[in-house]
């Protein structure tokens, strides 16, 4: 009788332990998804601003169609991306194209004086900071979730219930991690 009581208690402790780990995994997965949602919101804000910027400068940059088309193409690629690596690649391309657009815009004095363009650029610069903060939060939640998934004994529970590692949202080019400098 005593052995059955000890076995029952042991089974209860193991069950409680599994439930606690499972609940922690679910919590971290939800935090990761919340973090991605924050990144997604900021990227959508950026795409709207980029679209407004392109429309505003289109008339001025008649001879620079290639740069505008490149920005538009990368913006569309980013909007079509489905996975974190696809988003990272598309956003890297968009950041590079925006840098080239800003460089070209410096050659147009009328554009430099436009209050609308300056406001859009200022908003874009501030938004880059917001994107960086959202990406850092997301990557922190991915780190926490991946650590739990990979450490023993939680990895046993994670594997049993189908929890898998998540991808970090990283930029390929180190220079793209910098906030773009806009000088008009």
C-alpha positions in Angstrom: 0.0 0.0 0.0 2.8 2.4 0.9 4.5 1.7 -2.5 1.3 2.5 -4.4 1.1 5.8 -2.5 4.7 6.7 -3.4 4.2 5.7 -7.0 1.1 7.8 -7.2 2.8 10.8 -5.6 5.7 10.4 -8.0 3.4 10.2 -11.0 1.6 13.3 -9.8 4.9 15.2 -9.4 6.0 14.1 -12.9 2.6 15.1 -14.4 2.7 18.5 -12.7 6.3 19.0 -14.0 5.3 18.2 -17.6 2.3 20.6 -17.4 4.5 23.4 -16.0 7.1 23.0 -18.8 4.3 22.7 -21.5 2.7 25.9 -20.2 6.0 27.7 -20.2 6.6 26.7 -23.8 3.2 27.9 -24.8 3.8 31.2 -23.0 7.1 31.7 -24.8 5.7 30.8 -28.1 2.9 33.3 -27.6 5.4 36.0 -26.6 7.4 35.2 -29.8 4.2 35.6 -31.9 3.4 38.8 -30.2 6.9 40.0 -30.9 6.6 39.2 -34.6 3.3 41.0 -34.7 5.1 44.1 -33.4 7.8 43.8 -36.1 5.1 43.2 -38.7 3.2 46.4 -37.7 6.4 48.5 -37.9 7.3 47.0 -41.3 3.8 47.8 -42.6 4.2 51.4 -41.3 7.6 51.6 -43.2 6.0 50.3 -46.4 3.3 52.9 -46.2 5.9 55.7 -45.6 8.1 54.4 -48.4 5.1 54.4 -50.8 4.3 58.0 -49.8 8.0 59.0 -50.3 8.2 57.4 -53.7 5.0 59.0 -54.8 6.2 62.4 -53.5 9.6 62.3 -55.2 8.5 60.6 -58.5 7.9 63.9 -60.3 11.3 65.2 -59.3 13.3 62.1 -60.2 12.2 61.7 -63.8 15.7 60.6 -64.8 16.1 58.3 -61.9 13.4 55.7 -62.7 15.7 52.8 -62.0 16.2 53.8 -58.3 12.4 54.3 -57.8 11.6 51.0 -59.5 14.2 49.2 -57.3 12.6 50.7 -54.1 9.1 49.7 -55.3 10.3 46.2 -56.2 11.9 45.6 -52.8 8.9 47.0 -51.0 6.6 44.6 -52.9 9.0 41.7 -52.1 8.8 42.5 -48.5 5.0 42.6 -48.5 4.9 39.2 -50.2 7.4 37.6 -47.7 5.9 34.7 -45.6 8.8 33.6 -43.4 11.3 35.4 -41.2 14.2 34.7 -43.5 12.2 36.0 -46.5 11.3 39.1 -44.5 14.9 39.7 -43.5 16.2 39.3 -47.1 13.5 41.6 -48.5 14.0 44.2 -45.8 17.8 44.2 -46.4 17.1 44.9 -50.1 14.7 47.7 -49.2 17.2 49.3 -46.8 19.8 49.3 -49.5 17.5 50.7 -52.2 16.3 53.5 -49.8 20.0 54.4 -49.2 20.5 54.7 -52.9 17.3 56.8 -53.2 18.4 59.2 -50.5 21.8 59.6 -52.2 20.1 60.4 -55.5 17.7 62.8 -53.8 20.6 64.9 -52.6 21.2 66.0 -56.2 17.8 67.8 -56.4 17.7 71.2 -54.6 13.9 71.6 -55.0 13.5 68.2 -53.3 15.7 69.2 -50.4 13.5 72.2 -49.8 10.2 70.3 -49.8 8.7 70.2 -46.3 6.6 67.2 -47.3 9.8 65.2 -48.3 11.6 66.3 -45.1 8.6 65.2 -43.0 8.5 61.8 -44.7 12.2 61.3 -44.2 12.1 62.3 -40.6 9.2 59.9 -40.0 11.1 57.1 -41.8 14.2 57.8 -39.7 12.1 57.6 -36.5 10.4 54.5 -37.7 13.7 52.7 -38.3 14.4 53.1 -34.6 10.9 51.5 -33.8 11.7 48.6 -36.2 15.0 48.0 -34.5 13.3 47.9 -31.1 10.6 45.6 -32.3 13.2 43.3 -33.9 15.2 43.2 -30.7 12.1 42.3 -28.7 11.2 39.5 -31.2 14.7 38.1 -31.2 14.7 38.1 -27.4 11.6 36.0 -27.3 13.0 33.7 -29.9 16.2 33.3 -27.9 14.2 32.4 -24.7 11.9 30.0 -26.6 14.8 28.3 -28.4 16.8 28.0 -25.2 14.0 26.2 -23.4 13.3 24.0 -26.4 17.0 22.9 -26.5 17.7 22.4 -22.8 17.2 19.2 -20.9 14.7 18.1 -19.6 12.4 20.6 -21.3 13.6 19.4 -24.7 11.8 16.1 -24.0 8.5 17.8 -23.5 9.1 20.2 -26.4 9.8 17.4 -28.8 6.8 15.4 -27.6 4.4 18.3 -28.2 5.9 19.5 -31.5 7.6 22.7 -30.4 10.4 23.6 -32.8 13.1 26.2 -32.9 12.3 29.6 -34.4 14.3 31.8 -36.7 15.9 35.1 -35.6 15.1 38.2 -37.6 18.6 39.2 -38.7 20.0 41.4 -41.4 22.6 39.9 -43.7 24.6 43.1 -44.1 26.1 44.7 -41.0 25.8 48.2 -42.4 22.1 47.7 -42.8 21.8 47.5 -39.0 22.5 51.2 -38.8 19.7 53.7 -38.8 19.8 55.4 -42.2 21.2 58.9 -42.1 19.0 61.3 -44.1 20.7 64.6 -45.0 18.9 66.9 -47.5 
